Amino acid sequence: EIVEELRKNGTVMLQLFSQVYKNIDVLRFNDELGTYMAVNKLIEYGHRSIAMFYKKWDLCPEREPGYIRAFEENGLTLDYDYICRMDFSGNIRNLIREKLIRLKPTAILSVNEMMSINVIQTLNEMKLKVPEDIMIAGIGDSQLCKVTSTPLTSVHFHYRTAGIEAAQMLLNSLKRESSIPRTLTLDFELEERE
């Protein structure tokens, strides 16, 4: 109700990452492509059992289609158990540990910084080394990806570019006469590391 009232009063707004409100512009990222790129890179490295850890959230960007597409395009058998949509209501590291013990993946795709931190802490607790015992790729190029003992391969967007595009969308909204909402989708880039 508050958002609708602000919109009616002429307040310019922009949604980031996902669309919650139909009548407001959206700047989002091509999460399906980003996931596809990361999983495809892990497949190129020879991995076939890749666990994808991400937070369970109804407004979560589309990740699963990219994971599925990478397996299908490479002619690999897909096991949906490896798509680990985690509920944060319990101890997340215990949930990750249980999945790792049961699934025994050779690689992990972690979809955000907090998940990556929890995955790395869990692997450390389990005395598993990256990349010797298990490989990790991340979505989002946080400092964590760059400063771990083995810098992580990641797909990411440039924050500066996203900021410029967001500012431009807001400025355009102030000038335009049409109330038709616009969506701009930015692509990810892959940065291969150790």
C-alpha positions as CSV (number, residue, x, y, z in Angstrom):
1,E,0.0,0.0,0.0
2,I,2.8,2.4,0.9
3,V,4.6,1.7,-2.5
4,E,1.4,2.3,-4.4
5,E,0.7,5.5,-2.6
6,L,4.3,6.8,-3.3
7,R,3.9,5.9,-7.0
8,K,0.6,7.7,-7.2
9,N,2.2,10.8,-5.7
10,G,4.9,10.8,-8.4
11,T,7.8,9.3,-6.4
12,V,10.2,7.8,-8.8
13,M,11.3,4.3,-7.7
14,L,13.4,1.5,-9.1
15,Q,13.4,-2.2,-8.2
16,L,16.7,-4.0,-8.1
17,F,17.2,-7.7,-8.8
18,S,13.6,-8.9,-9.0
19,Q,10.2,-7.5,-9.8
20,V,7.9,-7.3,-6.9
21,Y,5.6,-4.5,-8.1
22,K,4.2,-4.5,-11.6
23,N,4.1,-0.7,-12.1
24,I,7.7,0.2,-11.2
25,D,10.8,0.0,-13.3
26,V,13.2,-2.9,-12.7
27,L,17.0,-3.2,-13.1
28,R,17.8,-6.9,-12.9
29,F,20.6,-9.3,-13.8
30,N,20.4,-12.2,-16.2
31,D,20.7,-14.8,-13.4
32,E,19.8,-17.6,-15.7
33,L,22.7,-16.8,-17.9
34,G,25.1,-16.3,-14.9
35,T,24.2,-19.6,-13.5
36,Y,24.6,-21.3,-16.9
37,M,28.0,-19.7,-17.4
38,A,29.3,-20.9,-14.0
39,V,27.9,-24.4,-14.2
40,N,29.2,-24.7,-17.8
41,K,32.7,-23.7,-16.6
42,L,32.6,-26.3,-13.9
43,I,31.5,-28.9,-16.5
44,E,34.4,-27.8,-18.7
45,Y,36.7,-28.5,-15.8
46,G,35.4,-32.1,-15.9
47,H,32.9,-32.0,-13.0
48,R,29.6,-34.0,-13.3
49,S,28.3,-33.8,-9.8
50,I,27.9,-30.1,-9.1
51,A,25.9,-29.0,-6.1
52,M,24.3,-25.5,-6.4
53,F,23.6,-23.9,-3.0
54,Y,21.2,-20.9,-2.8
55,K,18.8,-19.3,-0.5
56,K,15.1,-20.3,-0.5
57,W,13.2,-17.2,-1.3
58,D,10.1,-16.7,-3.3
59,L,11.5,-13.7,-5.1
60,C,14.8,-15.4,-5.8
61,P,16.1,-14.7,-9.3
62,E,16.0,-17.5,-11.8
63,R,18.9,-19.8,-11.1
64,E,17.6,-23.3,-11.7
65,P,17.0,-22.9,-15.5
66,G,20.6,-22.0,-16.1
67,Y,21.8,-25.0,-14.1
68,I,19.5,-27.3,-16.0
69,R,20.4,-25.8,-19.4
70,A,24.1,-26.3,-18.8
71,F,23.6,-30.0,-18.0
72,E,21.2,-30.5,-20.9
73,E,23.4,-28.8,-23.5
74,N,26.4,-30.9,-22.4
75,G,24.4,-34.1,-22.7
76,L,24.7,-34.9,-19.0
77,T,22.2,-36.6,-16.7
78,L,20.6,-34.2,-14.4
79,D,20.0,-35.1,-10.7
80,Y,17.7,-32.5,-9.1
81,D,19.0,-33.4,-5.7
82,Y,22.1,-31.4,-6.5
83,I,20.0,-28.2,-6.8
84,C,20.1,-27.3,-3.1
85,R,17.6,-24.6,-2.3
86,M,18.4,-23.9,1.3
87,D,16.0,-22.7,4.0
88,F,17.8,-20.4,6.4
89,S,15.6,-21.3,9.4
90,G,18.1,-23.7,10.8
91,N,21.9,-23.8,11.1
92,I,22.9,-23.3,7.5
93,R,26.4,-24.9,7.9
94,N,24.8,-28.0,9.3
95,L,22.4,-28.1,6.3
96,I,25.3,-27.7,3.9
97,R,27.4,-30.4,5.7
98,E,24.4,-32.8,5.4
99,K,24.1,-32.2,1.7
100,L,27.8,-32.5,1.1
101,I,28.0,-35.8,3.0
102,R,24.9,-37.2,1.2
103,L,25.6,-36.0,-2.3
104,K,29.4,-36.0,-2.4
105,P,29.7,-33.4,-5.1
106,T,33.1,-32.7,-6.8
107,A,32.1,-29.0,-7.3
108,I,29.9,-26.4,-5.8
109,L,28.2,-23.3,-7.2
110,S,27.4,-20.9,-4.5
111,V,25.1,-18.1,-5.5
112,N,25.8,-15.2,-3.2
113,E,28.5,-13.9,-0.8
114,M,26.8,-15.1,2.4
115,M,26.3,-18.6,1.0
116,S,29.9,-18.7,-0.2
117,I,31.1,-17.8,3.3
118,N,29.0,-20.6,4.8
119,V,30.1,-23.1,2.2
120,I,33.8,-22.2,2.8
121,Q,33.5,-22.4,6.6
122,T,31.7,-25.8,6.3
123,L,34.4,-27.1,4.0
124,N,37.1,-25.9,6.4
125,E,35.3,-27.6,9.3
126,M,35.2,-30.8,7.2
127,K,38.9,-30.5,6.4
128,L,38.2,-30.3,2.7
129,K,40.6,-28.3,0.6
130,V,39.7,-26.1,-2.4
131,P,40.4,-27.0,-5.2
132,E,42.2,-30.2,-4.3
133,D,39.2,-31.9,-2.7
134,I,36.3,-29.9,-4.1
135,M,36.0,-27.0,-6.5
136,I,33.9,-23.9,-5.9
137,A,32.6,-21.2,-8.2
138,G,30.5,-18.2,-7.1
139,I,27.9,-15.9,-8.4
140,G,28.8,-12.4,-7.3
141,D,32.4,-11.1,-7.2
142,S,32.8,-10.3,-3.6
143,Q,36.1,-9.7,-1.9
144,L,35.7,-13.2,-0.6
145,C,36.2,-14.6,-4.1
146,K,39.5,-12.8,-4.4
147,V,41.1,-13.3,-1.0
148,T,40.4,-16.9,-0.1
149,S,43.5,-19.1,-0.1
150,T,42.4,-20.2,-3.6
151,P,40.7,-17.3,-5.4
152,L,37.3,-18.5,-6.6
153,T,36.1,-18.5,-10.2
154,S,33.0,-16.3,-10.3
155,V,30.4,-14.8,-12.5
156,H,29.6,-11.2,-11.6
157,F,28.4,-7.9,-12.8
158,H,30.2,-4.6,-12.6
159,Y,28.7,-2.5,-9.7
160,R,29.8,0.7,-11.4
161,T,27.9,-0.2,-14.6
162,A,24.9,-1.2,-12.6
163,G,25.0,2.1,-10.6
164,I,25.2,4.1,-13.8
165,E,22.3,2.2,-15.4
166,A,20.2,2.6,-12.2
167,A,20.8,6.3,-12.1
168,Q,20.0,6.7,-15.8
169,M,16.8,4.8,-15.4
170,L,15.7,7.0,-12.5
171,L,16.6,10.2,-14.5
172,N,14.7,8.9,-17.5
173,S,11.7,8.2,-15.2
174,L,11.7,11.8,-14.1
175,K,11.6,13.0,-17.7
176,R,9.2,10.6,-19.3
177,E,5.6,11.0,-19.9
178,S,4.6,7.4,-20.2
179,S,3.8,5.4,-17.1
180,I,4.6,2.1,-18.7
181,P,7.3,0.4,-16.5
182,R,10.6,-0.6,-18.1
183,T,12.9,-3.5,-17.3
184,L,16.6,-3.5,-18.0
185,T,18.5,-6.8,-17.7
186,L,22.3,-6.7,-17.4
187,D,24.5,-9.8,-18.2
188,F,27.1,-11.3,-16.0
189,E,30.7,-11.8,-16.9
190,L,32.8,-14.9,-16.0
191,E,36.1,-14.4,-14.2
192,E,38.2,-17.5,-14.1
193,R,40.5,-17.9,-11.2
194,E,42.5,-20.6,-9.5
